[in-house]
Amino acid sequence: MAERSRTAETGIAIGSDDIIAGNVSKFTVLPPGYCGQLKKGHLIFDACFESGNLGRVDHITEFEYDLFIRPDTCNPRFRVWFNFTVENVKESQRVIFNVVNFSKTKSLYRDGMAPMVKSTSRPKWQRIPSKNVYYYRCPDHRKNYVMSFAFCFDREDDTYQFAYCYPYTYTRLQHYLDNLQRRNMDYFCRELLGLSVNVRFGDLKLKGFSGLNIDPNGHMKMKCDSCSGARRRVNDDYYLN
């Protein structure tokens, strides 16, 4: 069995509990001890984009890689989402990716769910066949649950992107809310709920209400239109996909 927990560049053994501070950025994974020029098939991983998440990549064999998810900002115990790209692939190159530090013991991956994939020449998200996806408790990672999936790269010039499920970015959400706000609909209200760690707006969105007020004690008071009337308007005129 291939030895686990080695860095991609040096092959030095490191623990699986090491702190993952940020996403990988155009990180080239080379076999331990390799000093030659970059070749096709030496995979380059990247997660430095909106909604990206991949904190570390370990080279296990020519065909196998261990992937570590970067934990949530405010709670390092939560490790679920991943979203990353792979480039510099070789045609017909087969790989196995092991996401080794999931925090959930139960997952829909055990019931047929599969990761998403797309590429530059095929920009529509597709699911990897579920027969190529495995979710299991792994003795090589302190009996933590691991999700492994097999994949075959078929176009050398493509950049491939893999994700836990369909990504929905903060920017896309803001565009959607901006579009609703411009319509001045009487049953839509948008107010600032708070700011994130990165000083991004957290919106409070309410549908079916014409007014929203906060009393001096901090309690929320909402003035509602006729519920049946608001519901009728949504069903007849204003339903948004």
Sequence and secondary structure as in RCSB ss.txt:
>XXXX:A:sequence
MAERSRTAETGIAIGSDDIIAGNVSKFTVLPPGYCGQLKKGHLIFDACFESGNLGRVDHITEFEYDLFIRPDTCN
PRFRVWFNFTVENVKESQRVIFNVVNFSKTKSLYRDGMAPMVKSTSRPKWQRIPSKNVYYYRCPDHRKNYVMSFA
FCFDREDDTYQFAYCYPYTYTRLQHYLDNLQRRNMDYFCRELLGLSVNVRFGDLKLKGFSGLNIDPNGHMKMKCD
SCSGARRRVNDDYYLN
>XXXX:A:secstr
    SB TTT  B  TTS   S   SEE   TT  S   TTS EEE  STT B  EEEE SSSEEEEE    SS 
TT     EEEEES  TTEEEEEEE     SS GGGGT   EEEETTEEEEEE  GGGEEEEEEGGGTTEEEEEEE
EEE  TT  EEEESS    HHHHHHHHHHHHHTT TTEEEEEEEE TT  EEEEEEESEEEEEE TTS EEEEE 
 HHHHHHHIIIII   
